[in-house]
Amino acid sequence: MGASKEVQDLNALARDYKAGKFPNFPTHYIPTGRLKDSSANELTKACLAFFKINGFFATRVSTTGLMRDGVWTKGNTRKGMSDLVAVVNGLAVFTEIKYGRDFQNASQKQVQKEVEQSGGIYLIARTYADFERQMLAVIHSQHQKEKG
């Protein structure tokens, strides 16, 4: 199965973004079609690209620990933290990536509750099209409030 229309559009936007960033670089050498949503990792990359292309701050949150001198050290990130944290026009947006049969655990639900109670936005993305739809709704809602 090929990429969804939304992923194809994202790849086109990414190419245009790179062409604008490096205007003296021949466009036929700019890689195309690299973004996908065929795994949790690929979906995460696609969501990060959306934020970057649209001029928003975003970062991936690593909740894993690491091996130090042969000993496993727990990470110091809060349990249940979302996979991505972004700032969209001054609004905190937390995105949890859930691919396939993956689902939220209790600590992730608690983080979602706290984020929403604090006025932030918490999204659960299962596909890139799903993520894009939710983000466009967030952006549209912000524009409506500004007009308001």
MIDO-391538 format. One line per 8 residues: number of its first residue (from 1); their letters; for each residue x, y, z of N, C-alpha, C. Coordinates in steps of 0.001 Angstrom, whole numbers, plus 500000, padded with zeros to 6 digits. Each point is the difference from the previous one (the first is absolute). Example, Ala and Ser with C-alpha at 12.3 -4.5 7.8 and 13.67 -1.06 7.14 Angstrom:
% MIDO-391538
1	as	513190/494310/507800/499110/501190/500000/500900/501200/500000 | 499650/501050/499280/500820/501190/500060/499230/501090/500730
//
This chain:
% MIDO-391538
1	mgaskevq	500841/498818/500000/499159/501182/500000/500885/501244/500000 | 499663/500968/499161/500782/501219/499893/499683/500972/501118 | 500742/501085/500003/499823/501036/501015/498654/500699/499806 | 499404/500433/501100/498743/500742/499935/500230/501340/499300 | 498919/500608/499556/500099/501312/499363/500657/501001/500946 | 499660/499917/501272/500570/500932/500979/501510/499835/500106 | 500495/498770/499999/501447/499760/500070/500663/500462/498705 | 499361/499755/498857/500537/500480/498730/500100/501526/500005
9	dlnalard	498944/500654/500498/500011/501464/500085/501094/500487/500945 | 500185/499300/501121/501054/500368/500942/501371/499893/499341 | 500225/498956/499225/501269/499848/499300/500231/501137/499006 | 498949/500419/499309/500116/501131/499076/500333/501280/500765 | 499330/500211/501133/500294/501174/500830/501426/499958/500536 | 500450/498811/500392/501365/499855/500516/501013/500337/498913 | 499716/499572/498795/500914/500306/498891/500025/501508/499740 | 498837/500638/499980/499932/501449/499805/500717/500730/501133
17	ykagkfpn	499836/499506/501220/500658/500596/501163/501520/499950/499831 | 500508/498830/499608/501444/499851/499798/500484/500871/498846 | 499223/500084/498936/500379/500832/498852/500073/501467/500414 | 499075/500442/500842/500025/501375/500482/501144/500268/500954 | 500359/498991/500758/501089/500142/500972/501362/500051/499310 | 500109/499296/498875/501257/499947/499245/499732/500406/498554 | 499739/501287/499755/499569/500439/498666/501055/499806/498901 | 501259/499912/500353/501046/499837/498994/500289/498538/499665
25	fpthyipt	499322/499088/500691/500206/498566/499783/499066/499540/498889 | 500500/499276/498992/499117/499547/498910/498843/499143/500535 | 498784/500365/499629/498817/499325/500550/499936/498525/499630 | 500576/499618/498862/499927/498595/499624/500883/499109/500868 | 500826/500603/500862/500815/499217/500933/499375/499902/501393 | 498891/500673/500210/499336/499960/501305/499251/498675/500120 | 500278/499232/501054/499310/498705/500169/498490/500185/500148 | 499255/499046/499480/498540/500068/500092/499442/498726/500619
33	grlkdssa	498794/500101/500520/499250/498831/500444/500608/499209/501140 | 500674/500649/500912/500642/499284/501107/499088/499811/501207 | 499009/500847/500144/499136/499931/501174/498910/498961/499797 | 499710/499253/501075/499000/498925/499957/499277/499961/501342 | 498975/499193/500067/499356/499743/501294/499766/498502/500174 | 500972/499216/499526/499874/498539/499989/500510/499325/501268 | 500441/500775/500979/500403/499474/501311/499890/501152/500988 | 500113/499699/501270/499941/501060/501014/501132/501000/499795
41	neltkacl	501196/499502/499703/501140/500882/499799/499807/500889/498769 | 499509/499429/498908/499772/500776/498777/498889/501026/500199 | 498951/499625/500717/498911/500928/500294/500511/501159/500848 | 500850/499709/500957/500586/501043/500843/500799/500983/499152 | 500815/499490/499081/500787/500861/499107/499099/500879/499137 | 498912/499420/499499/499073/500761/499165/499338/501126/500800 | 499593/499713/501229/499385/501022/500850/500998/501117/500308 | 501233/499634/500293/501042/501012/500240/500201/500868/498761
49	affkingf	499972/499383/498829/500161/500755/498752/498868/501008/499831 | 498770/499603/500331/498863/500925/499920/500277/501254/500821 | 500422/499797/501248/500274/501147/500875/501100/500880/499407 | 501086/499394/499569/501148/500750/499474/499627/500782/498751 | 499346/499343/499056/499623/500641/498736/499087/501190/500243 | 499151/499904/501015/499047/501077/500300/500552/501051/500957 | 501281/499889/500338/500649/501025/500803/499744/499915/501493 | 499590/498836/500492/499725/499823/501419/501167/499283/500670
57	fatrvstt	500195/500275/501278/501001/499270/500772/499438/498625/500353 | 500833/498978/499877/499600/498655/500419/501238/499184/500316 | 499858/499079/500931/501094/499087/500320/499443/498639/500380 | 500817/499018/499749/499666/498629/500375/500438/499807/501448 | 499198/499325/500771/500310/499762/501407/500407/498541/500163 | 501207/499780/500449/500480/498637/500230/499781/499647/501461 | 499268/498931/500227/499701/499608/501382/500805/498780/500433 | 500867/499527/499121/500786/498816/500348/501243/500389/500785
65	glmrdgvw	500523/499067/500727/501255/500201/500712/501163/499666/499078 | 501159/499770/500602/501153/499623/499200/500964/499149/500800 | 500868/499327/499264/500997/499129/500605/501238/500831/500327 | 500431/499963/501255/501213/500717/500433/500904/499018/500721 | 501162/499787/499434/500978/499085/500599/499385/498639/500321 | 499173/499502/499074/499404/498673/500167/498807/499947/500936 | 499558/501156/500488/498868/500051/500925/498891/500837/499363 | 498774/499455/500040/498865/500730/499448/499593/501115/500947
73	tkgntrkg	499921/501225/499456/499593/501169/500760/498632/500444/499510 | 499050/500102/500906/498661/500460/499621/500077/501433/499505 | 499129/500314/499041/499904/501376/499521/499374/500885/501062 | 500181/501300/499864/499420/500904/500994/498785/500755/499468 | 499503/499569/498829/498792/500598/499452/498795/499435/500729 | 499025/500835/500212/498796/499587/500697/499323/498827/499294 | 499601/499022/500778/499299/498838/499466/498685/500452/499360 | 499742/499520/498786/498765/500347/499301/500098/501220/499115
81	msdlvavv	501184/500628/499949/500181/501196/499182/499725/499678/498543 | 499446/500964/499266/499674/499785/498584/501274/499865/499175 | 499852/499486/498781/501140/499784/499113/500539/501301/499418 | 499121/500969/499778/500390/501287/499435/499433/501128/500837 | 500764/501078/500100/499523/501222/500630/500265/501125/499007 | 498978/500815/499762/500130/501085/499035/499368/501271/500560 | 500382/501123/499401/499355/501275/500291/499451/500510/498677 | 498685/500154/499946/499309/500416/498781/499312/501323/500290
89	nglavfte	500549/501070/499468/499460/501345/500226/499789/500276/501488 | 500973/499613/500815/499953/500254/501435/499259/498951/500813 | 499448/498997/499360/499225/498962/500669/500818/498715/500104 | 500052/499435/501200/500722/498740/500205/499185/498853/499418 | 500651/499209/499124/499348/498862/499363/500830/498755/500281 | 499387/499033/500664/500648/498735/500332/499404/498941/499083 | 500858/499243/499322/499514/498980/499067/500511/498637/500417 | 499077/499094/500207/500328/498613/500322/499821/499184/498729
97	ikygrdfq	501034/499278/499598/499965/499156/498813/499532/498608/500414 | 498947/499539/499375/499474/498655/500268/499821/499304/498663 | 500851/499041/499726/499979/499321/498715/499477/498569/500168 | 499224/499572/499034/499486/498626/500043/499069/499792/501181 | 500275/498962/500771/499134/499656/501140/500438/500660/501307 | 500956/500885/499923/500500/500687/501189/498883/500865/500599 | 499981/500124/501318/498985/500806/500665/500623/500733/501176 | 499306/501014/500492/500480/500772/501143/499981/499169/501270
105	nasqkqvq	501064/500168/500792/499994/499366/501315/499512/501025/501034 | 499897/499587/501234/499440/500860/501051/500817/501273/500200 | 501326/499905/499976/500823/501196/500214/499867/500981/498831 | 499811/499487/498778/499792/500884/498849/498639/500690/500083 | 499008/499297/500470/498681/500608/500190/500052/501093/501059 | 500812/499786/501038/500149/501010/501047/500669/501252/499448 | 501052/499819/499192/500666/501152/499377/499006/500742/499107 | 499214/499268/499212/499003/500634/499136/499039/500857/500831
113	keveqsgg	499515/499446/501102/499064/500715/500867/500631/501296/500523 | 501245/499918/500465/500680/501177/500546/500283/501051/498930 | 500402/499562/498821/500254/500933/498894/498719/500750/499655 | 498908/499268/499839/498736/500627/499625/499457/500902/501106 | 500173/499605/501259/499565/500850/501111/500817/501287/500080 | 501218/499960/499465/500883/501166/500022/499817/500895/498782 | 499091/499634/499109/499738/500819/498817/500796/499587/498776 | 500769/498933/500099/500747/499507/498854/499143/499082/499145
121	iyliarty	500550/499631/498875/499331/499094/499065/500731/498664/500042 | 499247/498926/500052/500576/498645/500015/499383/499231/498842 | 500838/499560/499078/499536/499259/498833/500490/498560/500069 | 499201/499099/499478/500429/498614/499812/499988/499758/498497 | 501177/499716/499437/500137/499812/498560/500207/498524/499681 | 499118/499464/499177/500115/498604/499564/500506/499900/498566 | 499723/501024/499198/500504/500106/498634/500367/501460/499779 | 500738/500262/498927/500322/501398/499718/498732/500768/499644
129	adferqml	499104/499399/499229/498754/500682/499630/499198/500375/501248 | 499966/499116/500973/499323/500245/501270/500650/501177/500729 | 501314/499994/500075/500740/501086/500647/499743/501328/499291 | 500125/500006/498674/499822/501236/499232/498598/500569/500203 | 498996/499139/499974/498612/500442/500210/499863/500686/501367 | 500561/499389/501034/499913/500571/501346/500764/501321/500090 | 501189/500059/499395/500800/501224/500069/499335/501141/499241 | 499443/499709/498844/499314/501050/499244/498794/500521/500775
137	avihsqhq	499326/499128/500740/498881/500430/500849/500502/500906/501122 | 501143/499674/500593/500594/500830/501055/500336/501383/499440 | 500662/500023/498852/500401/501270/499387/498764/500822/499618 | 498996/499350/499431/498754/500687/499622/499320/500593/501239 | 499960/499227/501067/499389/500458/501249/500733/501229/500544 | 501323/499977/499926/500776/501160/500449/499671/501232/499187 | 499891/499841/498682/499681/501134/499126/498612/500551/500297 | 499051/499108/500317/498640/500435/500335/500006/500814/501286
145	kekg	500799/499566/500985/500080/500724/501277/500625/501373/499805 | 500984/500096/499103/500652/501279/499724/499031/500986/499357 | 499109/499509/499164/499015/500850/499324/498941/500488/500978 | 499721/499134/500992/498985/500072/500888/499326/500918/500761
//
